[in-house]
Amino acid sequence: PDESGDFIVVPGTDADGNPVTYLEPVTPGEPEDDISETNPTFTDVTKKIMVVARAATIRTSTVVADNNGCAWPQENHVLDVTGESANWYRIDYNGTPCYIAKTVAADAAALDAFTTVEEEEVEIIVEAVNVRSYPSTASTNSIRGSLKKGAKVTRVAVSENWSRILYEVVSETETDAEGNAKVEIKQYYVSNDCIKSLTADTGAGTAADTEAATNAAN
């Protein structure tokens, strides 16, 4: 894992026109420019969502403002949705309709597609790949770091397109009894196109060609 901070993997080309990937720093956060809705139209739905950002803001309005936050759920927190508009989920918070941006939360049902496997070692086969808290490339808010080609991690579950892996997260603020930075093992996700199994053949990691693997690394 890259311990120097969070990065997003960006596809590009080198001087000879060959597909390559670049690492660019990213600070996930709730965008404030294009998600506000002053008169949203909500469709009634019943489903669960999970927070994919490190922390999200539950708001009393669908307009992003400094004075309308009412709760700040952490990563993986599950919420019950009663409706959704173009950019927002509506939830019932302490008996009051409140809202959370779709950029920081996603449908929890996606996790039902994963099958638990015996722990196995997998290797990154592209130049770099984003490690995410949720199996989708829809939002940069789910990015938790990156792994470079040749890195080896443990896979614990797999779906058609994604693998759930064990990923070391080094705390920037907490220390252990010896005063060292606290290390926590989290379960995050990488694209199957960007890995190969070193202990079993599950069909992941075939990566038809370099360009396909590069695109999957996002």
Disulfide bonds with the S-S distance in Angstrom:
none
